[in-house]
Amino acid sequence: MTKRVISAMRATGGVHVGNYYGAIIQFQQLQALSNECFYFVADLHALTEVAGVIDIDSVSVEVAKHYLACLLGPPNSILYRQSDVPEVSQMAVLLGNIVSLGRLRTCTTFKDRVRNRGLAEGEVSYGLLGYPVLMSADILSVRADCVPVGQDQIQHVEMTRDFARAFNRTFGRDVFTIPEVNLQDAVRVPGIDGSEKMGKSDGNTIRLLDDPESVRSKILGIPTQAEPGGDMTKGTRALYKLMELCSPKEIYEQYVERYQRQDGKFFGEMKRRLAEDVVALLQPIQDRYRVLRDDEVREVLASGSRTVRQIAAEVLDDMCSAIGLTSGNRGV
Ligand code: TRP
């Protein structure tokens, strides 16, 4: 049975190999199975990171180009930008009333971010605390039933399910579909510094647009142990994991076997092989990216948002009438 799928990437720019294996490949698979897919650039969610004027518009277009370069978008799926659908923000305001502060405070991503920024809880923005409410509005605005996300976002989808149920219960009507998480094949990609996760804020990424020379020097710089054998260090594990993802299976298995045999010092050679496989993986994406013009990308986003607004306006209308708000979205 085909599903209505929704997912997003935040408009923070610098889409990387971690996003590719952690999210984009799943998006492509769901699209290939002829589900009805909605993929968007979450520019409003990116604002939680912002402390002044930024050119979020160009960043959004850049992220949209990454989607298109990865073959996500028309005619196979709907691609849009979050802020082009104002109904989503309106829905987030309404949902805010059925969400408890206690629940939002338990959110791991929230706690991590507060900790990473070294802030006291009282100094954190309402936007950051309300991140899962806005994300719920995204998902519920199109009555999606399947949300492909990485491990770190599961809790947000679980919250969405609870908020949807709470809304339906509170207002005595099944306004919302209860969405499911789709975790299939989500993988955690290690960083080139050997840490467990490749992440933009950790500065340990290989970007999809990195040129071959930077890919090579980044991979050669992975901090591996002196020689194979024994328990792997984090860096060596990262090298193996990246190779498992990016190189042909038999090549990966050869190196696993050589590790076990302690077959001399081969990490340099292994890194060069991995680098060439990553360069080859990125090549077609970069070729497609380069020929995309800003105006055509903007047209794709505009057309996507028209489609989504029609759906979201109906859902918002249902929400409003369930609550007893008469204006809803109808021709005010
Ligand atoms: N929070 C997600 C992330 O950081 C992005 C996102 C925003 C999202 N809204 C969404 C993902 C709705 C799935 C569905 O990766």
py3Dmol code that shows the C-alpha trace and the ligand (Angstrom):
import py3Dmol

protein = """\
ATOM      1  CA  MET A   1       0.000   0.000   0.000  1.00  0.00           C
ATOM      2  CA  THR A   2       1.364   3.399  -0.814  1.00  0.00           C
ATOM      3  CA  LYS A   3       1.839   5.835   1.983  1.00  0.00           C
ATOM      4  CA  ARG A   4       1.986   9.527   2.427  1.00  0.00           C
ATOM      5  CA  VAL A   5       5.557  10.203   3.412  1.00  0.00           C
ATOM      6  CA  ILE A   6       7.007  13.393   4.817  1.00  0.00           C
ATOM      7  CA  SER A   7      10.498  14.391   5.813  1.00  0.00           C
ATOM      8  CA  ALA A   8      12.795  17.360   5.817  1.00  0.00           C
ATOM      9  CA  MET A   9      16.286  18.682   6.027  1.00  0.00           C
ATOM     10  CA  ARG A  10      16.965  21.805   8.032  1.00  0.00           C
ATOM     11  CA  ALA A  11      18.153  24.810   6.076  1.00  0.00           C
ATOM     12  CA  THR A  12      21.550  24.938   7.680  1.00  0.00           C
ATOM     13  CA  GLY A  13      23.498  24.281   4.482  1.00  0.00           C
ATOM     14  CA  GLY A  14      26.476  22.022   3.958  1.00  0.00           C
ATOM     15  CA  VAL A  15      24.573  18.795   3.250  1.00  0.00           C
ATOM     16  CA  HIS A  16      27.018  15.957   3.907  1.00  0.00           C
ATOM     17  CA  VAL A  17      27.625  12.234   3.584  1.00  0.00           C
ATOM     18  CA  GLY A  18      25.998  11.711   6.998  1.00  0.00           C
ATOM     19  CA  ASN A  19      22.754  13.221   5.688  1.00  0.00           C
ATOM     20  CA  TYR A  20      23.107  11.149   2.554  1.00  0.00           C
ATOM     21  CA  TYR A  21      23.252   7.771   4.274  1.00  0.00           C
ATOM     22  CA  GLY A  22      21.203   8.802   7.285  1.00  0.00           C
ATOM     23  CA  ALA A  23      18.304  10.298   5.379  1.00  0.00           C
ATOM     24  CA  ILE A  24      18.529  10.897   1.634  1.00  0.00           C
ATOM     25  CA  ILE A  25      18.885   7.235   0.651  1.00  0.00           C
ATOM     26  CA  GLN A  26      15.739   6.391   2.618  1.00  0.00           C
ATOM     27  CA  PHE A  27      13.936   9.279   0.950  1.00  0.00           C
ATOM     28  CA  GLN A  28      14.962   7.897  -2.441  1.00  0.00           C
ATOM     29  CA  GLN A  29      13.808   4.392  -1.576  1.00  0.00           C
ATOM     30  CA  LEU A  30      10.420   5.571  -0.379  1.00  0.00           C
ATOM     31  CA  GLN A  31      10.051   7.660  -3.498  1.00  0.00           C
ATOM     32  CA  ALA A  32      10.999   4.722  -5.718  1.00  0.00           C
ATOM     33  CA  LEU A  33       8.263   2.622  -4.116  1.00  0.00           C
ATOM     34  CA  SER A  34       5.801   5.147  -5.528  1.00  0.00           C
ATOM     35  CA  ASN A  35       4.656   6.475  -2.226  1.00  0.00           C
ATOM     36  CA  GLU A  36       3.286   9.977  -2.160  1.00  0.00           C
ATOM     37  CA  CYS A  37       6.334  11.807  -0.843  1.00  0.00           C
ATOM     38  CA  PHE A  38       6.601  15.312   0.577  1.00  0.00           C
ATOM     39  CA  TYR A  39      10.128  16.539   1.134  1.00  0.00           C
ATOM     40  CA  PHE A  40      10.839  20.019   2.351  1.00  0.00           C
ATOM     41  CA  VAL A  41      13.470  22.489   3.408  1.00  0.00           C
ATOM     42  CA  ALA A  42      12.879  23.285   7.074  1.00  0.00           C
ATOM     43  CA  ASP A  43      13.900  26.936   7.115  1.00  0.00           C
ATOM     44  CA  LEU A  44      11.829  27.848  10.178  1.00  0.00           C
ATOM     45  CA  HIS A  45      13.481  25.071  12.138  1.00  0.00           C
ATOM     46  CA  ALA A  46      16.865  26.455  11.149  1.00  0.00           C
ATOM     47  CA  LEU A  47      16.036  29.719  12.910  1.00  0.00           C
ATOM     48  CA  THR A  48      16.607  28.151  16.310  1.00  0.00           C
ATOM     49  CA  GLU A  49      20.314  28.343  15.466  1.00  0.00           C
ATOM     50  CA  VAL A  50      20.279  31.941  14.362  1.00  0.00           C
ATOM     51  CA  ALA A  51      21.309  34.971  16.361  1.00  0.00           C
ATOM     52  CA  GLY A  52      21.046  37.728  13.759  1.00  0.00           C
ATOM     53  CA  VAL A  53      20.399  38.468  10.122  1.00  0.00           C
ATOM     54  CA  ILE A  54      21.272  35.597   7.809  1.00  0.00           C
ATOM     55  CA  ASP A  55      20.631  34.813   4.209  1.00  0.00           C
ATOM     56  CA  ILE A  56      18.313  31.923   4.933  1.00  0.00           C
ATOM     57  CA  ASP A  57      16.768  32.267   1.493  1.00  0.00           C
ATOM     58  CA  SER A  58      19.963  31.291  -0.322  1.00  0.00           C
ATOM     59  CA  VAL A  59      20.637  28.523   2.148  1.00  0.00           C
ATOM     60  CA  SER A  60      17.151  27.140   1.493  1.00  0.00           C
ATOM     61  CA  VAL A  61      17.690  27.214  -2.250  1.00  0.00           C
ATOM     62  CA  GLU A  62      21.035  25.480  -1.747  1.00  0.00           C
ATOM     63  CA  VAL A  63      19.388  22.708   0.292  1.00  0.00           C
ATOM     64  CA  ALA A  64      16.638  22.370  -2.314  1.00  0.00           C
ATOM     65  CA  LYS A  65      19.361  21.954  -4.961  1.00  0.00           C
ATOM     66  CA  HIS A  66      20.860  19.143  -2.930  1.00  0.00           C
ATOM     67  CA  TYR A  67      17.495  17.385  -2.914  1.00  0.00           C
ATOM     68  CA  LEU A  68      17.165  17.795  -6.662  1.00  0.00           C
ATOM     69  CA  ALA A  69      20.754  16.709  -7.284  1.00  0.00           C
ATOM     70  CA  CYS A  70      19.889  13.551  -5.314  1.00  0.00           C
ATOM     71  CA  LEU A  71      16.887  13.045  -7.599  1.00  0.00           C
ATOM     72  CA  LEU A  72      14.315  13.953  -4.978  1.00  0.00           C
ATOM     73  CA  GLY A  73      11.592  16.193  -6.304  1.00  0.00           C
ATOM     74  CA  PRO A  74       9.234  16.463  -9.251  1.00  0.00           C
ATOM     75  CA  PRO A  75       7.873  14.475 -10.924  1.00  0.00           C
ATOM     76  CA  ASN A  76       8.319  11.810  -8.241  1.00  0.00           C
ATOM     77  CA  SER A  77       7.810  13.790  -5.079  1.00  0.00           C
ATOM     78  CA  ILE A  78       6.731  17.183  -3.862  1.00  0.00           C
ATOM     79  CA  LEU A  79       9.494  19.532  -2.843  1.00  0.00           C
ATOM     80  CA  TYR A  80       8.769  22.716  -0.924  1.00  0.00           C
ATOM     81  CA  ARG A  81       9.975  25.170   1.660  1.00  0.00           C
ATOM     82  CA  GLN A  82       8.417  25.196   5.108  1.00  0.00           C
ATOM     83  CA  SER A  83       7.957  28.958   5.412  1.00  0.00           C
ATOM     84  CA  ASP A  84       6.091  29.044   2.095  1.00  0.00           C
ATOM     85  CA  VAL A  85       3.258  27.207   3.834  1.00  0.00           C
ATOM     86  CA  PRO A  86       2.019  29.629   6.518  1.00  0.00           C
ATOM     87  CA  GLU A  87      -0.703  27.167   7.541  1.00  0.00           C
ATOM     88  CA  VAL A  88       2.025  25.137   9.246  1.00  0.00           C
ATOM     89  CA  SER A  89       2.899  28.014  11.563  1.00  0.00           C
ATOM     90  CA  GLN A  90      -0.768  28.593  12.336  1.00  0.00           C
ATOM     91  CA  MET A  91      -1.169  24.954  13.198  1.00  0.00           C
ATOM     92  CA  ALA A  92       1.854  25.094  15.489  1.00  0.00           C
ATOM     93  CA  VAL A  93       0.175  27.897  17.457  1.00  0.00           C
ATOM     94  CA  LEU A  94      -2.967  25.829  17.887  1.00  0.00           C
ATOM     95  CA  LEU A  95      -1.073  22.668  18.807  1.00  0.00           C
ATOM     96  CA  GLY A  96       0.855  24.637  21.427  1.00  0.00           C
ATOM     97  CA  ASN A  97      -2.214  24.565  23.643  1.00  0.00           C
ATOM     98  CA  ILE A  98      -2.363  20.828  24.012  1.00  0.00           C
ATOM     99  CA  VAL A  99       1.342  20.321  24.626  1.00  0.00           C
ATOM    100  CA  SER A 100       2.754  20.349  28.122  1.00  0.00           C
ATOM    101  CA  LEU A 101       5.963  22.092  29.059  1.00  0.00           C
ATOM    102  CA  GLY A 102       7.032  19.044  31.024  1.00  0.00           C
ATOM    103  CA  ARG A 103       6.892  16.903  27.914  1.00  0.00           C
ATOM    104  CA  LEU A 104       8.892  19.345  25.831  1.00  0.00           C
ATOM    105  CA  ARG A 105      11.549  19.574  28.512  1.00  0.00           C
ATOM    106  CA  THR A 106      12.121  15.814  28.417  1.00  0.00           C
ATOM    107  CA  CYS A 107      13.118  16.010  24.789  1.00  0.00           C
ATOM    108  CA  THR A 108      16.656  14.688  24.299  1.00  0.00           C
ATOM    109  CA  THR A 109      17.499  16.988  21.416  1.00  0.00           C
ATOM    110  CA  PHE A 110      16.419  19.928  23.554  1.00  0.00           C
ATOM    111  CA  LYS A 111      18.466  18.826  26.535  1.00  0.00           C
ATOM    112  CA  ASP A 112      21.515  18.193  24.347  1.00  0.00           C
ATOM    113  CA  ARG A 113      21.312  21.557  22.714  1.00  0.00           C
ATOM    114  CA  VAL A 114      20.920  23.365  26.000  1.00  0.00           C
ATOM    115  CA  ARG A 115      23.937  21.507  27.332  1.00  0.00           C
ATOM    116  CA  ASN A 116      26.047  22.079  24.210  1.00  0.00           C
ATOM    117  CA  ARG A 117      25.433  25.782  24.318  1.00  0.00           C
ATOM    118  CA  GLY A 118      26.222  25.937  27.986  1.00  0.00           C
ATOM    119  CA  LEU A 119      22.958  27.718  28.728  1.00  0.00           C
ATOM    120  CA  ALA A 120      20.724  27.673  31.747  1.00  0.00           C
ATOM    121  CA  GLU A 121      17.262  26.389  30.898  1.00  0.00           C
ATOM    122  CA  GLY A 122      15.754  29.788  31.537  1.00  0.00           C
ATOM    123  CA  GLU A 123      17.926  31.349  28.846  1.00  0.00           C
ATOM    124  CA  VAL A 124      16.734  29.067  26.082  1.00  0.00           C
ATOM    125  CA  SER A 125      14.349  30.369  23.445  1.00  0.00           C
ATOM    126  CA  TYR A 126      10.712  29.408  23.244  1.00  0.00           C
ATOM    127  CA  GLY A 127      11.444  28.369  19.638  1.00  0.00           C
ATOM    128  CA  LEU A 128      13.974  25.787  20.696  1.00  0.00           C
ATOM    129  CA  LEU A 129      11.698  24.342  23.346  1.00  0.00           C
ATOM    130  CA  GLY A 130       8.830  24.316  20.859  1.00  0.00           C
ATOM    131  CA  TYR A 131      10.860  22.674  18.086  1.00  0.00           C
ATOM    132  CA  PRO A 132       8.845  19.424  18.307  1.00  0.00           C
ATOM    133  CA  VAL A 133       5.565  21.345  18.133  1.00  0.00           C
ATOM    134  CA  LEU A 134       6.527  22.954  14.844  1.00  0.00           C
ATOM    135  CA  MET A 135       7.762  19.606  13.578  1.00  0.00           C
ATOM    136  CA  SER A 136       4.419  18.052  14.539  1.00  0.00           C
ATOM    137  CA  ALA A 137       2.652  20.757  12.589  1.00  0.00           C
ATOM    138  CA  ASP A 138       4.797  19.890   9.539  1.00  0.00           C
ATOM    139  CA  ILE A 139       3.872  16.245   9.749  1.00  0.00           C
ATOM    140  CA  LEU A 140       0.209  16.709  10.617  1.00  0.00           C
ATOM    141  CA  SER A 141      -0.343  19.469   8.051  1.00  0.00           C
ATOM    142  CA  VAL A 142      -0.375  16.949   5.219  1.00  0.00           C
ATOM    143  CA  ARG A 143      -1.804  14.058   7.272  1.00  0.00           C
ATOM    144  CA  ALA A 144       1.352  12.082   6.617  1.00  0.00           C
ATOM    145  CA  ASP A 145       1.375   8.482   7.750  1.00  0.00           C
ATOM    146  CA  CYS A 146       5.067   7.709   7.381  1.00  0.00           C
ATOM    147  CA  VAL A 147       8.003   9.766   8.595  1.00  0.00           C
ATOM    148  CA  PRO A 148      11.481   8.555   7.613  1.00  0.00           C
ATOM    149  CA  VAL A 149      13.944  10.001  10.103  1.00  0.00           C
ATOM    150  CA  GLY A 150      17.232   9.171  11.747  1.00  0.00           C
ATOM    151  CA  GLN A 151      17.599   7.920  15.274  1.00  0.00           C
ATOM    152  CA  ASP A 152      17.871  11.397  16.778  1.00  0.00           C
ATOM    153  CA  GLN A 153      14.464  12.441  15.446  1.00  0.00           C
ATOM    154  CA  ILE A 154      12.396   9.467  16.577  1.00  0.00           C
ATOM    155  CA  GLN A 155      11.421  11.086  19.814  1.00  0.00           C
ATOM    156  CA  HIS A 156      10.006  14.044  17.878  1.00  0.00           C
ATOM    157  CA  VAL A 157       7.829  11.748  15.805  1.00  0.00           C
ATOM    158  CA  GLU A 158       6.664   9.962  18.937  1.00  0.00           C
ATOM    159  CA  MET A 159       5.691  13.320  20.351  1.00  0.00           C
ATOM    160  CA  THR A 160       3.816  14.103  17.156  1.00  0.00           C
ATOM    161  CA  ARG A 161       1.828  10.905  17.577  1.00  0.00           C
ATOM    162  CA  ASP A 162       0.971  11.841  21.144  1.00  0.00           C
ATOM    163  CA  PHE A 163       0.045  15.410  20.237  1.00  0.00           C
ATOM    164  CA  ALA A 164      -2.171  14.175  17.410  1.00  0.00           C
ATOM    165  CA  ARG A 165      -3.943  11.727  19.722  1.00  0.00           C
ATOM    166  CA  ALA A 166      -4.301  14.370  22.411  1.00  0.00           C
ATOM    167  CA  PHE A 167      -5.806  16.797  19.937  1.00  0.00           C
ATOM    168  CA  ASN A 168      -8.252  14.238  18.586  1.00  0.00           C
ATOM    169  CA  ARG A 169      -9.244  13.291  22.134  1.00  0.00           C
ATOM    170  CA  THR A 170      -9.524  16.844  23.448  1.00  0.00           C
ATOM    171  CA  PHE A 171     -11.736  18.039  20.640  1.00  0.00           C
ATOM    172  CA  GLY A 172     -13.608  14.786  20.144  1.00  0.00           C
ATOM    173  CA  ARG A 173     -12.847  14.360  16.469  1.00  0.00           C
ATOM    174  CA  ASP A 174     -10.359  12.368  14.405  1.00  0.00           C
ATOM    175  CA  VAL A 175      -8.826  15.400  12.787  1.00  0.00           C
ATOM    176  CA  PHE A 176      -5.377  13.853  12.574  1.00  0.00           C
ATOM    177  CA  THR A 177      -3.919  10.696  11.147  1.00  0.00           C
ATOM    178  CA  ILE A 178      -1.425   9.149  13.574  1.00  0.00           C
ATOM    179  CA  PRO A 179       1.917   8.993  11.752  1.00  0.00           C
ATOM    180  CA  GLU A 180       4.414   6.127  11.979  1.00  0.00           C
ATOM    181  CA  VAL A 181       8.185   6.422  12.220  1.00  0.00           C
ATOM    182  CA  ASN A 182      10.066   4.812   9.388  1.00  0.00           C
ATOM    183  CA  LEU A 183      13.455   3.801  10.681  1.00  0.00           C
ATOM    184  CA  GLN A 184      14.278   1.284   8.035  1.00  0.00           C
ATOM    185  CA  ASP A 185      17.907   1.376   7.005  1.00  0.00           C
ATOM    186  CA  ALA A 186      18.668   4.529   8.921  1.00  0.00           C
ATOM    187  CA  VAL A 187      22.346   4.451   9.653  1.00  0.00           C
ATOM    188  CA  ARG A 188      24.595   6.499  11.810  1.00  0.00           C
ATOM    189  CA  VAL A 189      27.554   7.762   9.849  1.00  0.00           C
ATOM    190  CA  PRO A 190      30.741   8.474  11.816  1.00  0.00           C
ATOM    191  CA  GLY A 191      32.700  11.701  11.426  1.00  0.00           C
ATOM    192  CA  ILE A 192      36.123  11.948   9.851  1.00  0.00           C
ATOM    193  CA  ASP A 193      37.511  12.829  13.281  1.00  0.00           C
ATOM    194  CA  GLY A 194      36.507   9.357  14.455  1.00  0.00           C
ATOM    195  CA  SER A 195      33.525  10.538  16.479  1.00  0.00           C
ATOM    196  CA  GLU A 196      30.349   8.525  16.298  1.00  0.00           C
ATOM    197  CA  LYS A 197      28.357  10.984  14.291  1.00  0.00           C
ATOM    198  CA  MET A 198      29.097  13.104  11.273  1.00  0.00           C
ATOM    199  CA  GLY A 199      27.522  16.443  12.042  1.00  0.00           C
ATOM    200  CA  LYS A 200      27.821  19.927  10.669  1.00  0.00           C
ATOM    201  CA  SER A 201      28.287  21.517  14.054  1.00  0.00           C
ATOM    202  CA  ASP A 202      31.117  19.105  14.831  1.00  0.00           C
ATOM    203  CA  GLY A 203      33.089  20.179  11.757  1.00  0.00           C
ATOM    204  CA  ASN A 204      33.798  16.544  10.859  1.00  0.00           C
ATOM    205  CA  THR A 205      31.876  16.145   7.634  1.00  0.00           C
ATOM    206  CA  ILE A 206      32.485  15.288   4.021  1.00  0.00           C
ATOM    207  CA  ARG A 207      30.093  17.533   2.154  1.00  0.00           C
ATOM    208  CA  LEU A 208      28.297  16.330  -0.936  1.00  0.00           C
ATOM    209  CA  LEU A 209      29.875  19.257  -2.771  1.00  0.00           C
ATOM    210  CA  ASP A 210      33.446  18.711  -1.569  1.00  0.00           C
ATOM    211  CA  ASP A 211      35.879  18.573  -4.466  1.00  0.00           C
ATOM    212  CA  PRO A 212      37.933  15.393  -4.968  1.00  0.00           C
ATOM    213  CA  GLU A 213      41.048  16.914  -3.386  1.00  0.00           C
ATOM    214  CA  SER A 214      39.284  17.794  -0.139  1.00  0.00           C
ATOM    215  CA  VAL A 215      37.582  14.406  -0.026  1.00  0.00           C
ATOM    216  CA  ARG A 216      40.999  12.756  -0.334  1.00  0.00           C
ATOM    217  CA  SER A 217      42.677  14.894   2.275  1.00  0.00           C
ATOM    218  CA  LYS A 218      39.781  14.523   4.715  1.00  0.00           C
ATOM    219  CA  ILE A 219      39.776  10.751   4.424  1.00  0.00           C
ATOM    220  CA  LEU A 220      43.556  10.499   4.652  1.00  0.00           C
ATOM    221  CA  GLY A 221      43.293  12.504   7.840  1.00  0.00           C
ATOM    222  CA  ILE A 222      41.028  10.038   9.675  1.00  0.00           C
ATOM    223  CA  PRO A 223      42.947   9.300  12.897  1.00  0.00           C
ATOM    224  CA  THR A 224      43.506   5.556  12.610  1.00  0.00           C
ATOM    225  CA  GLN A 225      45.617   3.390  14.901  1.00  0.00           C
ATOM    226  CA  ALA A 226      49.249   2.611  14.022  1.00  0.00           C
ATOM    227  CA  GLU A 227      48.590  -0.886  12.771  1.00  0.00           C
ATOM    228  CA  PRO A 228      45.772  -3.438  12.549  1.00  0.00           C
ATOM    229  CA  GLY A 229      44.949  -5.888  15.304  1.00  0.00           C
ATOM    230  CA  GLY A 230      43.236  -5.892  18.686  1.00  0.00           C
ATOM    231  CA  ASP A 231      40.317  -3.646  19.563  1.00  0.00           C
ATOM    232  CA  MET A 232      39.777  -0.896  17.029  1.00  0.00           C
ATOM    233  CA  THR A 233      40.189   2.704  18.069  1.00  0.00           C
ATOM    234  CA  LYS A 234      37.296   5.044  17.324  1.00  0.00           C
ATOM    235  CA  GLY A 235      39.048   6.474  14.278  1.00  0.00           C
ATOM    236  CA  THR A 236      39.732   3.056  12.820  1.00  0.00           C
ATOM    237  CA  ARG A 237      36.135   2.069  13.422  1.00  0.00           C
ATOM    238  CA  ALA A 238      35.025   5.209  11.626  1.00  0.00           C
ATOM    239  CA  LEU A 239      37.212   4.321   8.636  1.00  0.00           C
ATOM    240  CA  TYR A 240      35.684   0.844   8.473  1.00  0.00           C
ATOM    241  CA  LYS A 241      32.151   2.100   8.839  1.00  0.00           C
ATOM    242  CA  LEU A 242      32.638   4.656   6.080  1.00  0.00           C
ATOM    243  CA  MET A 243      34.077   1.989   3.853  1.00  0.00           C
ATOM    244  CA  GLU A 244      31.195  -0.349   4.624  1.00  0.00           C
ATOM    245  CA  LEU A 245      28.831   2.372   3.450  1.00  0.00           C
ATOM    246  CA  CYS A 246      30.672   3.771   0.456  1.00  0.00           C
ATOM    247  CA  SER A 247      32.804   1.002  -1.053  1.00  0.00           C
ATOM    248  CA  PRO A 248      31.766  -2.246  -2.749  1.00  0.00           C
ATOM    249  CA  LYS A 249      31.010  -5.012  -0.280  1.00  0.00           C
ATOM    250  CA  GLU A 250      33.857  -7.285  -1.361  1.00  0.00           C
ATOM    251  CA  ILE A 251      36.412  -4.506  -0.935  1.00  0.00           C
ATOM    252  CA  TYR A 252      35.145  -3.790   2.570  1.00  0.00           C
ATOM    253  CA  GLU A 253      35.266  -7.484   3.424  1.00  0.00           C
ATOM    254  CA  GLN A 254      38.825  -7.777   2.141  1.00  0.00           C
ATOM    255  CA  TYR A 255      39.931  -5.074   4.548  1.00  0.00           C
ATOM    256  CA  VAL A 256      38.027  -6.643   7.438  1.00  0.00           C
ATOM    257  CA  GLU A 257      39.827  -9.857   6.735  1.00  0.00           C
ATOM    258  CA  ARG A 258      43.211  -8.139   6.489  1.00  0.00           C
ATOM    259  CA  TYR A 259      42.588  -6.529   9.849  1.00  0.00           C
ATOM    260  CA  GLN A 260      41.969  -9.894  11.389  1.00  0.00           C
ATOM    261  CA  ARG A 261      45.103 -11.310   9.783  1.00  0.00           C
ATOM    262  CA  GLN A 262      47.033  -8.207  10.869  1.00  0.00           C
ATOM    263  CA  ASP A 263      48.274  -7.975   7.332  1.00  0.00           C
ATOM    264  CA  GLY A 264      50.848  -5.195   7.640  1.00  0.00           C
ATOM    265  CA  LYS A 265      50.173  -1.464   7.695  1.00  0.00           C
ATOM    266  CA  PHE A 266      47.485  -0.956   5.101  1.00  0.00           C
ATOM    267  CA  PHE A 267      45.389   1.913   6.455  1.00  0.00           C
ATOM    268  CA  GLY A 268      46.929   4.425   4.027  1.00  0.00           C
ATOM    269  CA  GLU A 269      46.059   2.236   1.066  1.00  0.00           C
ATOM    270  CA  MET A 270      42.606   1.565   2.490  1.00  0.00           C
ATOM    271  CA  LYS A 271      41.957   5.289   2.890  1.00  0.00           C
ATOM    272  CA  ARG A 272      43.020   5.983  -0.691  1.00  0.00           C
ATOM    273  CA  ARG A 273      40.612   3.309  -1.904  1.00  0.00           C
ATOM    274  CA  LEU A 274      37.772   4.700   0.205  1.00  0.00           C
ATOM    275  CA  ALA A 275      38.516   8.227  -1.004  1.00  0.00           C
ATOM    276  CA  GLU A 276      38.172   7.153  -4.647  1.00  0.00           C
ATOM    277  CA  ASP A 277      34.875   5.422  -3.903  1.00  0.00           C
ATOM    278  CA  VAL A 278      33.534   8.528  -2.172  1.00  0.00           C
ATOM    279  CA  VAL A 279      34.682  10.757  -5.038  1.00  0.00           C
ATOM    280  CA  ALA A 280      32.859   8.454  -7.460  1.00  0.00           C
ATOM    281  CA  LEU A 281      29.736   8.536  -5.308  1.00  0.00           C
ATOM    282  CA  LEU A 282      29.683  12.326  -5.198  1.00  0.00           C
ATOM    283  CA  GLN A 283      30.525  12.903  -8.851  1.00  0.00           C
ATOM    284  CA  PRO A 284      27.045  12.435 -10.374  1.00  0.00           C
ATOM    285  CA  ILE A 285      25.427  14.423  -7.538  1.00  0.00           C
ATOM    286  CA  GLN A 286      27.818  17.301  -8.140  1.00  0.00           C
ATOM    287  CA  ASP A 287      27.293  17.145 -11.891  1.00  0.00           C
ATOM    288  CA  ARG A 288      23.546  17.475 -11.431  1.00  0.00           C
ATOM    289  CA  TYR A 289      23.935  20.164  -8.791  1.00  0.00           C
ATOM    290  CA  ARG A 290      26.096  22.342 -11.015  1.00  0.00           C
ATOM    291  CA  VAL A 291      23.609  22.637 -13.821  1.00  0.00           C
ATOM    292  CA  LEU A 292      20.661  23.629 -11.613  1.00  0.00           C
ATOM    293  CA  ARG A 293      19.717  27.290 -11.901  1.00  0.00           C
ATOM    294  CA  ASP A 294      18.368  29.234  -8.936  1.00  0.00           C
ATOM    295  CA  ASP A 295      15.275  30.391 -10.801  1.00  0.00           C
ATOM    296  CA  GLU A 296      14.245  26.875 -11.788  1.00  0.00           C
ATOM    297  CA  VAL A 297      14.760  25.675  -8.217  1.00  0.00           C
ATOM    298  CA  ARG A 298      12.607  28.512  -6.913  1.00  0.00           C
ATOM    299  CA  GLU A 299       9.914  27.565  -9.407  1.00  0.00           C
ATOM    300  CA  VAL A 300       9.969  23.964  -8.156  1.00  0.00           C
ATOM    301  CA  LEU A 301       9.608  25.188  -4.564  1.00  0.00           C
ATOM    302  CA  ALA A 302       6.794  27.563  -5.456  1.00  0.00           C
ATOM    303  CA  SER A 303       4.863  24.883  -7.249  1.00  0.00           C
ATOM    304  CA  GLY A 304       5.396  22.426  -4.376  1.00  0.00           C
ATOM    305  CA  SER A 305       4.154  24.914  -1.826  1.00  0.00           C
ATOM    306  CA  ARG A 306       0.987  25.573  -3.837  1.00  0.00           C
ATOM    307  CA  THR A 307       0.147  21.883  -3.654  1.00  0.00           C
ATOM    308  CA  VAL A 308       0.956  21.622   0.045  1.00  0.00           C
ATOM    309  CA  ARG A 309      -0.959  24.785   0.949  1.00  0.00           C
ATOM    310  CA  GLN A 310      -4.129  23.335  -0.500  1.00  0.00           C
ATOM    311  CA  ILE A 311      -3.827  20.240   1.654  1.00  0.00           C
ATOM    312  CA  ALA A 312      -2.687  22.116   4.760  1.00  0.00           C
ATOM    313  CA  ALA A 313      -5.493  24.666   4.475  1.00  0.00           C
ATOM    314  CA  GLU A 314      -8.044  21.870   4.663  1.00  0.00           C
ATOM    315  CA  VAL A 315      -6.389  20.305   7.677  1.00  0.00           C
ATOM    316  CA  LEU A 316      -6.163  23.677   9.402  1.00  0.00           C
ATOM    317  CA  ASP A 317      -9.808  24.223   8.660  1.00  0.00           C
ATOM    318  CA  ASP A 318     -10.672  20.897  10.265  1.00  0.00           C
ATOM    319  CA  MET A 319      -8.603  21.806  13.305  1.00  0.00           C
ATOM    320  CA  CYS A 320     -10.294  25.171  13.624  1.00  0.00           C
ATOM    321  CA  SER A 321     -13.764  23.800  13.350  1.00  0.00           C
ATOM    322  CA  ALA A 322     -12.984  21.016  15.843  1.00  0.00           C
ATOM    323  CA  ILE A 323     -11.814  23.670  18.295  1.00  0.00           C
ATOM    324  CA  GLY A 324     -14.743  25.940  17.545  1.00  0.00           C
ATOM    325  CA  LEU A 325     -12.790  28.709  15.874  1.00  0.00           C
ATOM    326  CA  THR A 326     -15.070  29.888  13.137  1.00  0.00           C
ATOM    327  CA  SER A 327     -12.744  31.815  10.879  1.00  0.00           C
ATOM    328  CA  GLY A 328     -10.310  28.989  10.280  1.00  0.00           C
ATOM    329  CA  ASN A 329      -8.622  29.521   7.019  1.00  0.00           C
ATOM    330  CA  ARG A 330     -11.772  30.439   5.132  1.00  0.00           C
ATOM    331  CA  GLY A 331     -11.494  33.703   3.294  1.00  0.00           C
ATOM    332  CA  VAL A 332     -10.812  36.046   6.201  1.00  0.00           C
TER     333      VAL A 332
END
"""
ligand_1 = """\
15
LIG
N 13.943 18.077 12.774
C 14.373 17.427 11.553
C 15.896 17.341 11.572
O 16.542 18.126 12.206
C 13.903 18.178 10.351
C 12.416 18.245 10.292
C 11.645 19.331 10.496
C 11.535 17.156 9.969
N 10.332 19.018 10.307
C 10.232 17.706 9.993
C 11.731 15.808 9.652
C 9.097 16.905 9.732
C 10.604 15.017 9.397
C 9.298 15.576 9.434
O 16.435 16.479 10.911
"""
view = py3Dmol.view(width=600, height=400)
view.addModel(protein, "pdb")
view.setStyle({"model": 0}, {"cartoon": {"style": "trace"}})
view.addModel(ligand_1, "xyz")
view.setStyle({"model": 1}, {"stick": {}})
view.zoomTo()
view.show()
